[in-house]
Amino acid sequence: MEIFNNETKDFISNLIEEKLSILKGNKDFKEKYARLSDAMDELEKTLSKNQKELFDEIVKLFYDTEKYYFTLSYSLGIKYGEDLKKL
């Protein structure tokens, strides 16, 4: 699908990331986000060099796949935006 090309995906991802302050206003999200960051830092300190390389690859792949989720969410929001207003 054309919406998932790199240029569109990166544009939407940047747009979403600019709006993360909205999510950080949510207490539950903010706590989970902070804990995730802390847990990743704690884990990374205990890993061997090879494990750190694998961990870094996993984190990079997580962020790369997250762009697809952002793009899909954005496109669904556009398509079903009126229905979402009813929730």
N, C-alpha and C positions, 0 to 999 in steps of 0.2 A: 504494500500500500504506500502511496506517495507521502502520506502524512508522517510516515516513519523514516523518511530520508534524513540524513545527518543534519542538514541545515535546518529543517523544520523542527526536528527533535531537539536540537541545541537551542533554538529560539524559544520554544515552549518551556524547556527546562530552565532557562535563564529567567523567563517570565514568572514561573512558579517559585523559583528560589528568591526572587525579589519580594514575593508575598509571604515568605516564611514567618515574618514577624506576626502575622495573623495567627498562625499555629502556635507560636511561642507565647502567645497570650493565653493559651489554654493550659491550665495548671498540670493536667495529666500528661499532655504531650511534652511540656517543658521538663517535667520530672523524668520521663522515659528517655527523652533526647539526651539529657545530661547524664543519666545512668549509662546509656549506650556508649557515649563518648568515654566516660570513666572506665567502663568495663573493657573497652577496646584498648585503652592505654594500659590498664593493669595486665591484660593478657599479653600484649605485645612485649612487655618487660620480661616475661617468663619464657619467651620463645627462643629457640636456637636460630642461627642465621638462615638456615633452609626453611624453617617454619615461618620466620618473619617474611621471607620472600613470598611464600605461599599465602600468608595472611594478607600481605599487601596486594597480591593479585586478587584475592577474594574481595577485599574492600573495593578495589578498582572495578571489578566486575559488578559488584553490588551497585555502585554509583552509575555505571554504564547502563545496567538494566533498569535502574530507577528512572532514567530518562524516558524509557519506553512506557513505564507506568504513568509518568507525568503526561506524556503525549496522549495516551489512551484516555486518561481521566479528563484531560482538557477537551478532547474531541467528544467524549460522552457528555460533558457539561454543555458544550455548544449544542449538541443534538437534543439533549433532554433538559436543557436549562429551564424551560417553562414548567416542566413536571417537577423539577427540584424545588422550585419556588413554593410548591404546594405542600411540601413536607413540613 
